[in-house]
Amino acid sequence: MLAALKEAMRCAAAALSACSAGEITLFHHNDTDGLCSGAILLRAFTRAGYQVQRICLEKPYPGVLEKVFRAEGRVFVFADFAGRIAPHLANLNRNRNLVLVLDHHATAPIQTPEPHGVYNLDPELYGLKGDRDISASVTCYLFARLLDGTNQDLAGLAVLGAVGDRFFEHGRLVGINGQVVKEAVSAGLLQVAADENEERYLLATHGDTPCRELSVYLDTLGAVGYYRGGPDLGLKVCLEGRSEAADREQEELNRLRTEHFRREADNLEREGIRRSGHIQWFDLKNRFDPMGVKMVGIFCDHLKGRPIIRQDQYIAGFQALPAIVPGIGDIGGGEVKVSMRVPEPLAEKIRAGKAIGLYDLLPPATETLGGFSDACHSLSAATTISAGLEEQLIAAMEEILATRT
């Protein structure tokens, strides 16, 4: 599995080396895993002599991709998303640009690319589980280390990204994630404190800061602060450590998130949450502005243990999508994001194969309505649809659940 992935990465690296373009446009996600992925690739590509234009995205929305793929003769790298839409990228690209996809979500295969084509380096294609074995940051680290062994000094950031996605097994990082933990420890980049229940990872390059603590810090900058420069600060923290400016911004963003979460949770407690047969859901409209739209998923997580939430139903939340994307510009309005999570009792059934996972539920329903889906897991998923189709999406998911059940 890993050997096949590395061979695919070698082919992509050879195509990159043969490409005459001296500039890379790097797109990466805005959570901890995405920020660490962006930091690893930025450092690796810069060391290799490339000029890097970096753009942080909440998702590679269709409006974004339409603008991006008007270009020709460029190098585009997508990190921590776009695995599922690799065939769509290939159709848009038409062998005009070199495109590398370094994702770890459920994905779709594509044909072996031409020299200027799409290389899908998603580990899920090679039998690895993106929600257990390998994070996007670890995927990016493997590619960076293949480019130059010097990039082994980025192993600590790879572990930090994996911790940020919180895909542990018995309280520990396992699979390729676990292997990179050992590399980081051997290189003096990481310390591991273990007990019977879990391993705690301390990032030596950041003053032995616990990775869990730093991941919350980075998630706040990247997600809550997406529309006010938070991802730029977060990526700087990854590479240089915390600063007074970042600490002040993170504190202000925490206050903003707490205020919005408290108000909206109180509204739901007072007014109730909407329910269908298997799904409980709510619509934030634009009440979370100016926070990024990743916050609707985090709010779903925040609600999971509250009395208002039924433990046997899926949780869905809608949030209006702004028309302006930082670094891209206007992509048009009229879209909403839907994020879904599952309470722990239902999650246990999904893991045991006794209930439908979100990857098999939300994307198929979204596609029946002409929506956009990418970067989904079995226990967490998010897609976008046109505003006004919220109830139709819930009904489409209920139809799938009724059929599968």
C-alpha positions as CSV (number, residue, x, y, z in Angstrom):
1,M,0.0,0.0,0.0
2,L,2.6,2.6,1.1
3,A,5.1,1.4,-1.5
4,A,2.5,1.9,-4.3
5,L,1.7,5.4,-3.0
6,K,5.3,6.3,-2.9
7,E,5.8,5.1,-6.4
8,A,2.9,7.3,-7.6
9,M,4.5,10.2,-5.7
10,R,7.8,9.6,-7.5
11,C,6.1,9.8,-10.9
12,A,4.4,13.1,-9.9
13,A,7.7,14.4,-8.6
14,A,9.4,13.5,-11.9
15,A,6.6,15.4,-13.8
16,L,7.1,18.4,-11.5
17,S,10.9,18.3,-12.1
18,A,10.4,18.1,-15.8
19,C,7.9,21.0,-15.8
20,S,9.4,24.4,-17.0
21,A,7.1,26.4,-14.7
22,G,9.1,28.0,-11.8
23,E,6.0,29.0,-9.8
24,I,3.5,26.8,-8.0
25,T,0.0,27.8,-6.9
26,L,-0.7,25.9,-3.7
27,F,-4.3,25.6,-2.4
28,H,-4.8,24.2,1.1
29,H,-7.6,23.7,3.6
30,N,-8.0,26.0,6.7
31,D,-8.1,23.6,9.6
32,T,-5.1,22.3,11.5
33,D,-4.5,19.5,9.1
34,G,-4.8,21.8,6.1
35,L,-2.6,24.6,7.6
36,C,0.1,22.0,8.4
37,S,-0.2,20.6,4.9
38,G,0.2,24.1,3.5
39,A,3.2,24.8,5.7
40,I,4.9,21.6,4.8
41,L,4.5,22.1,1.1
42,L,5.3,25.8,1.2
43,R,8.6,25.0,2.9
44,A,9.4,22.0,0.7
45,F,8.7,23.8,-2.6
46,T,10.5,27.0,-1.5
47,R,13.6,24.8,-0.6
48,A,13.3,23.3,-4.1
49,G,13.6,26.7,-5.6
50,Y,10.0,27.4,-6.6
51,Q,8.1,30.6,-6.2
52,V,4.9,29.7,-4.3
53,Q,1.6,31.5,-4.4
54,R,-0.5,30.1,-1.5
55,I,-4.3,30.3,-1.3
56,C,-6.2,28.9,1.7
57,L,-9.7,27.7,0.8
58,E,-12.6,26.4,2.9
59,K,-13.4,24.2,0.0
60,P,-12.5,24.0,-3.7
61,Y,-15.9,25.4,-4.8
62,P,-17.0,25.1,-8.4
63,G,-16.8,28.9,-8.8
64,V,-13.2,28.8,-7.6
65,L,-12.2,26.0,-9.9
66,E,-13.8,27.8,-12.9
67,K,-11.5,30.7,-12.3
68,V,-8.4,28.6,-11.6
69,F,-8.6,26.4,-14.7
70,R,-8.7,29.3,-17.1
71,A,-4.9,29.2,-16.9
72,E,-2.5,27.2,-19.0
73,G,1.1,26.0,-18.4
74,R,0.8,26.3,-14.6
75,V,1.4,24.0,-11.7
76,F,-1.5,23.7,-9.2
77,V,-1.3,21.7,-5.9
78,F,-4.4,20.9,-3.9
79,A,-3.8,19.8,-0.2
80,D,-6.3,18.3,2.2
81,F,-9.1,18.4,-0.4
82,A,-10.1,17.6,-4.0
83,G,-9.5,13.9,-4.0
84,R,-13.1,13.1,-4.6
85,I,-13.3,15.6,-7.5
86,A,-10.0,14.6,-9.2
87,P,-12.0,13.5,-12.3
88,H,-13.7,16.9,-12.4
89,L,-10.3,18.6,-12.1
90,A,-9.0,16.5,-15.1
91,N,-12.0,17.5,-17.2
92,L,-11.5,21.2,-16.4
93,N,-7.8,21.0,-16.9
94,R,-7.7,19.1,-20.3
95,N,-4.0,18.5,-19.9
96,R,-3.1,22.2,-19.9
97,N,-1.6,22.4,-16.4
98,L,0.3,20.1,-14.0
99,V,-2.0,19.3,-11.1
100,L,-1.1,17.4,-7.9
101,V,-3.8,16.3,-5.4
102,L,-2.5,15.5,-1.9
103,D,-5.6,14.6,0.0
104,H,-6.7,11.9,2.4
105,H,-10.5,11.9,2.1
106,A,-12.6,9.4,0.1
107,T,-11.5,9.8,-3.5
108,A,-12.1,8.8,-7.1
109,P,-9.6,7.3,-9.4
110,I,-8.5,8.9,-12.7
111,Q,-6.6,7.6,-15.7
112,T,-2.8,7.8,-15.7
113,P,-2.2,11.5,-16.6
114,E,-0.3,13.0,-19.5
115,P,2.9,14.9,-18.4
116,H,0.6,18.0,-17.9
117,G,-2.3,16.3,-16.2
118,V,-3.8,15.5,-12.8
119,Y,-1.9,13.3,-10.4
120,N,-4.2,12.0,-7.7
121,L,-2.0,11.1,-4.8
122,D,-4.8,10.4,-2.3
123,P,-3.7,7.4,-0.1
124,E,-7.3,6.1,-0.2
125,L,-6.5,4.9,-3.7
126,Y,-3.8,2.7,-2.3
127,G,-5.8,0.9,0.5
128,L,-5.0,3.4,3.3
129,K,-7.8,4.9,5.4
130,G,-7.8,8.7,5.5
131,D,-9.8,8.7,8.7
132,R,-7.4,6.3,10.5
133,D,-4.1,5.6,8.8
134,I,-3.0,8.9,7.3
135,S,-3.7,12.6,7.5
136,A,-3.3,15.1,4.7
137,S,-0.4,16.6,6.5
138,V,1.4,13.2,6.7
139,T,0.6,12.6,3.0
140,C,2.2,16.0,2.2
141,Y,5.1,15.2,4.4
142,L,5.8,11.9,2.5
143,F,5.8,13.8,-0.7
144,A,8.1,16.6,0.7
145,R,10.5,14.0,2.1
146,L,10.6,12.3,-1.3
147,L,11.5,15.6,-2.9
148,D,14.4,16.2,-0.5
149,G,15.5,14.2,2.6
150,T,16.1,17.6,4.3
151,N,12.4,17.9,4.7
152,Q,12.4,15.3,7.4
153,D,12.6,18.3,9.8
154,L,8.9,18.8,8.9
155,A,7.8,15.5,10.6
156,G,6.6,17.3,13.7
157,L,4.2,19.5,11.7
158,A,2.9,16.3,10.0
159,V,2.0,14.8,13.4
160,L,0.4,18.1,14.5
161,G,-1.9,18.0,11.4
162,A,-2.8,14.4,12.2
163,V,-3.7,15.2,15.8
164,G,-5.8,18.1,14.5
165,D,-8.0,15.7,12.6
166,R,-8.4,13.6,15.7
167,F,-8.6,10.2,14.0
168,F,-7.1,8.2,16.9
169,E,-7.4,4.5,17.6
170,H,-7.4,3.7,21.3
171,G,-6.1,7.2,22.0
172,R,-3.1,6.9,19.7
173,L,-2.1,7.8,16.1
174,V,-1.8,4.6,14.1
175,G,-0.8,3.5,10.6
176,I,1.4,5.8,8.7
177,N,0.5,8.6,11.1
178,G,2.1,6.4,13.9
179,Q,5.2,5.7,11.8
180,V,5.7,9.5,11.3
181,V,5.4,9.9,15.1
182,K,8.4,7.6,15.5
183,E,10.3,9.6,12.9
184,A,9.6,12.8,14.6
185,V,10.6,11.4,18.0
186,S,13.9,10.1,16.5
187,A,14.7,13.4,15.0
188,G,14.1,15.2,18.3
189,L,11.1,17.1,16.9
190,L,8.4,15.5,19.2
191,Q,8.0,14.0,22.6
192,V,5.4,11.4,23.4
193,A,3.9,11.0,26.9
194,A,1.9,7.7,27.2
195,D,-0.4,6.2,29.7
196,E,-2.9,3.3,29.6
197,N,-5.5,5.3,27.7
198,E,-3.7,7.6,25.3
199,E,-0.6,9.1,23.9
200,R,0.0,12.8,24.3
201,Y,2.2,14.4,21.6
202,L,4.4,17.4,22.6
203,L,5.9,19.5,19.7
204,A,9.5,20.2,20.6
205,T,9.8,22.8,17.9
206,H,7.1,24.8,19.6
207,G,8.4,24.7,23.1
208,D,7.0,21.2,23.9
209,T,3.4,22.5,23.4
210,P,0.9,19.7,23.4
211,C,-0.3,19.1,19.8
212,R,-4.0,18.9,21.0
213,E,-3.7,22.4,22.5
214,L,-1.9,23.8,19.4
215,S,-4.5,22.2,17.1
216,V,-7.3,24.0,18.8
217,Y,-5.4,27.3,18.5
218,L,-4.8,26.7,14.8
219,D,-8.4,25.7,14.1
220,T,-9.5,28.9,15.7
221,L,-7.3,31.0,13.6
222,G,-8.0,29.2,10.4
223,A,-11.8,28.6,10.7
224,V,-13.2,31.4,12.9
225,G,-10.7,33.9,11.4
226,Y,-10.9,32.7,7.8
227,Y,-12.3,36.0,6.5
228,R,-9.9,38.2,8.5
229,G,-6.5,36.8,7.7
230,G,-6.5,34.0,10.3
231,P,-5.1,31.3,8.0
232,D,-2.0,33.4,7.2
233,L,-1.3,33.8,10.9
234,G,-1.9,30.1,11.5
235,L,0.5,29.0,8.8
236,K,3.1,31.4,10.3
237,V,2.6,29.8,13.7
238,C,3.2,26.4,12.1
239,L,6.5,27.5,10.7
240,E,7.7,30.0,13.3
241,G,5.8,29.4,16.5
242,R,3.3,31.5,18.4
243,S,3.6,35.3,18.5
244,E,1.9,38.1,20.5
245,A,-0.1,39.1,17.4
246,A,-1.3,35.6,16.9
247,D,-2.2,35.2,20.6
248,R,-4.2,38.4,20.6
249,E,-6.1,37.4,17.4
250,Q,-6.8,33.9,18.7
251,E,-8.1,35.4,22.0
252,E,-10.5,37.7,20.1
253,L,-11.6,34.9,17.8
254,N,-12.3,32.7,20.8
255,R,-14.5,35.4,22.3
256,L,-16.3,35.8,18.9
257,R,-16.9,32.0,18.6
258,T,-18.1,31.7,22.2
259,E,-20.6,34.5,21.8
260,H,-22.0,33.1,18.6
261,F,-22.2,29.5,19.8
262,R,-23.9,30.5,23.1
263,R,-26.5,32.7,21.3
264,E,-27.3,30.0,18.7
265,A,-27.4,27.2,21.2
266,D,-29.8,29.2,23.4
267,N,-32.0,29.8,20.3
268,L,-32.2,26.1,19.6
269,E,-33.0,25.3,23.2
270,R,-35.7,27.9,23.2
271,E,-37.2,27.3,19.7
272,G,-36.3,23.6,19.1
273,I,-34.4,21.8,16.4
274,R,-36.1,20.6,13.3
275,R,-36.5,16.8,12.9
276,S,-37.3,14.3,10.2
277,G,-37.3,10.5,10.5
278,H,-33.5,10.1,11.0
279,I,-32.1,13.6,10.9
280,Q,-32.1,16.6,13.2
281,W,-31.2,19.9,11.6
282,F,-31.0,23.6,11.9
283,D,-30.3,26.6,9.6
284,L,-27.9,29.4,10.7
285,K,-28.6,31.5,7.6
286,N,-25.8,34.2,7.9
287,R,-26.0,34.5,11.7
288,F,-22.4,33.2,12.1
289,D,-20.9,36.1,10.1
290,P,-18.1,37.1,10.0
291,M,-16.8,33.6,11.0
292,G,-15.9,31.1,8.2
293,V,-18.4,28.5,7.1
294,K,-16.4,25.6,8.6
295,M,-17.9,26.8,11.8
296,V,-21.3,25.2,11.1
297,G,-19.6,21.8,11.4
298,I,-17.8,22.7,14.5
299,F,-21.1,23.9,16.0
300,C,-22.6,20.5,15.1
301,D,-19.8,18.9,17.2
302,H,-20.5,21.4,20.0
303,L,-24.1,20.4,20.1
304,K,-23.6,16.6,20.2
305,G,-23.8,16.2,24.0
306,R,-26.6,18.7,24.7
307,P,-30.0,17.5,25.9
308,I,-31.7,18.9,22.8
309,I,-29.8,16.4,20.6
310,R,-31.2,12.9,20.0
311,Q,-28.4,10.4,20.1
312,D,-29.9,8.1,17.4
313,Q,-30.2,10.8,14.7
314,Y,-27.8,12.4,12.3
315,I,-27.0,16.1,12.9
316,A,-27.1,18.6,10.0
317,G,-26.5,22.3,10.0
318,F,-26.8,24.9,7.2
319,Q,-24.9,28.1,6.8
320,A,-25.0,30.7,4.1
321,L,-21.9,30.8,1.9
322,P,-20.3,34.3,1.3
323,A,-19.8,35.2,-2.4
324,I,-16.3,36.5,-1.8
325,V,-13.4,34.0,-1.3
326,P,-10.1,35.4,0.0
327,G,-7.4,35.2,-2.6
328,I,-9.9,34.4,-5.4
329,G,-12.6,37.1,-5.4
330,D,-16.3,37.0,-6.3
331,I,-17.6,33.5,-7.1
332,G,-21.3,34.4,-7.1
333,G,-23.8,34.0,-4.3
334,G,-26.8,31.9,-3.6
335,E,-25.1,28.8,-2.1
336,V,-25.3,27.3,1.4
337,K,-23.0,24.8,3.1
338,V,-24.4,21.8,4.9
339,S,-22.2,20.1,7.5
340,M,-23.1,16.8,9.2
341,R,-21.9,15.0,12.3
342,V,-23.1,12.0,14.3
343,P,-23.6,11.5,18.1
344,E,-21.3,8.9,19.5
345,P,-24.0,6.1,19.9
346,L,-24.8,6.4,16.2
347,A,-21.1,6.7,15.4
348,E,-20.5,3.3,17.0
349,K,-23.2,1.8,14.8
350,I,-21.6,3.3,11.7
351,R,-18.2,1.9,12.7
352,A,-19.8,-1.5,13.2
353,G,-21.5,-1.4,9.8
354,K,-24.9,-1.2,11.3
355,A,-25.8,2.3,10.1
356,I,-25.0,4.3,7.0
357,G,-21.9,6.5,7.1
358,L,-22.1,10.2,6.1
359,Y,-19.9,9.6,3.0
360,D,-22.6,7.3,1.6
361,L,-25.4,9.6,2.6
362,L,-24.7,13.3,2.2
363,P,-22.8,13.4,-1.2
364,P,-25.3,11.2,-3.1
365,A,-28.2,13.2,-1.8
366,T,-26.4,16.5,-2.7
367,E,-25.6,15.3,-6.2
368,T,-29.3,14.6,-6.9
369,L,-29.9,18.3,-6.3
370,G,-26.9,19.4,-8.5
371,G,-24.8,20.4,-5.5
372,F,-21.1,20.1,-4.9
373,S,-19.4,17.6,-2.6
374,D,-15.8,16.9,-1.7
375,A,-13.7,16.0,1.3
376,C,-16.2,13.8,3.2
377,H,-15.6,11.1,5.8
378,S,-18.0,8.5,7.3
379,L,-18.4,10.5,10.6
380,S,-18.1,14.0,9.3
381,A,-19.1,15.5,6.0
382,A,-19.9,18.7,4.3
383,T,-21.3,19.8,0.9
384,T,-22.9,22.8,-0.8
385,I,-26.2,23.3,-2.5
386,S,-28.2,26.2,-3.9
387,A,-30.1,28.2,-1.3
388,G,-33.7,27.2,-0.9
389,L,-33.0,23.5,-1.4
390,E,-32.4,22.7,2.3
391,E,-35.6,20.8,2.9
392,Q,-35.2,18.9,-0.4
393,L,-31.8,17.8,0.7
394,I,-33.1,16.5,4.0
395,A,-35.9,14.6,2.1
396,A,-33.3,13.2,-0.4
397,M,-31.2,11.8,2.5
398,E,-34.3,10.4,4.2
399,E,-35.1,8.6,1.0
400,I,-31.6,7.1,0.9
401,L,-31.9,6.0,4.5
402,A,-35.2,4.4,4.0
403,T,-33.9,2.5,1.0
404,R,-30.7,1.4,2.6
405,T,-32.4,0.5,5.9
